[in-house]
């Protein structure tokens, strides 16, 4: 599941629920970032990502990546509830501010 964010907007209040990903060779459960890229507006202004929930999800992936842009444009309020990844590990996690986080071997 990906939220690749590159310009101005506020991405918020998204729930991923009941997702089942059994893709063989999948390495990343979540890819979420705020960064400038080649498609960004030439007058770049980063946006925000907040209030993202993962509920009752299962994935064969083994990693997750979260990258905020700077101290004022972090990924905020991400919740994992009854999420099983990789080898069947269940995680329940609430994080309020994520500047840069790479989780491997979940």
N, C-alpha and C positions, 0 to 999 in steps of 0.2 A: 504494500500500500504506500502510495507516495503523495506527498504534498510538496511539490517543487515550486517555491514562491520566489519571484524575482522583482516585482514592482509594486509599490505603493499600497496595494489593497490590504485590508484586514481580513485574514482568513480565520474564522472562528465558529465555534459551536457545531463541530462536525463529530458524528458518532459512527464508528465502524462497528457493527454488531453482527454476530453470527457468521463471520467470514471463515471459510474453510479453504486453505491453500495447501494443496498436496503436491505442488509442482516439484518434480525431481530436479535436484541441482539448484533449487532456489536458495540464495545465500542471505537475502535481506528481507526481513519481515516488514520493516518500516524504513522509508527514506523521507526525511522531512528537513527542509532547509530554507533559509532566507539568504539569497545571494544574487549578486549581479551576474548576468550572463550575456551572451552575444545577442539575445533577443530583447534585452532590457531597454527601457527608454534611455536615450542619450543623457538626459538630465535625471540621473538615478536617485531615487529616494526609496529606501527599504521600507517594507511593510511589516506586518506582524502576523504571527500564528498563535492562537490561543484557544483554550477550551476544546481540546481534542480528546475523544474517549474511544478506547478499544475495549469492547465488552464481548465476552464469550467467543473469542477468536482462536483458531488453531492454525499453525503454520509449520511446515517442515524447515523453515529458514533457521539460520544460526546467528544472525546479527541484525542490528538496527542502527540507523544513523540519524542523529538530530543535530543540526547546525544552525544556531542563531547568527545574526549578522554582527551585532555589537551589544554593548551593555543595555542599550535602550530598545533594541530590536531582537529580543530573545524569544524562543519558543516557550510559552507559558501554559501552565495548567493542563498537563497531559496525564490522563488516567488510564491505567491498564487494570481491568477487572476480569478475573477468570480467563486469562490468556495463556495458551499452551503453545510453546515453540520448541523447535529443535527436538531434543530427546524427551519431550513430554513434560518439561518443567513448567509449572504453573506460576504465573507471577501476578501479583496485585501490587501496583505501584502508583503513587500519586506524586508528581513532581511539579513544583510551582514555577520554576525558572530553569531553563536549559540553554546555556549559552553555546556550548559545544560538547556533545556527548556521543561517543560511539560505543555501542554495547556489542560485544562479541560473545559467542557461546552462551546464548541466553538460557 
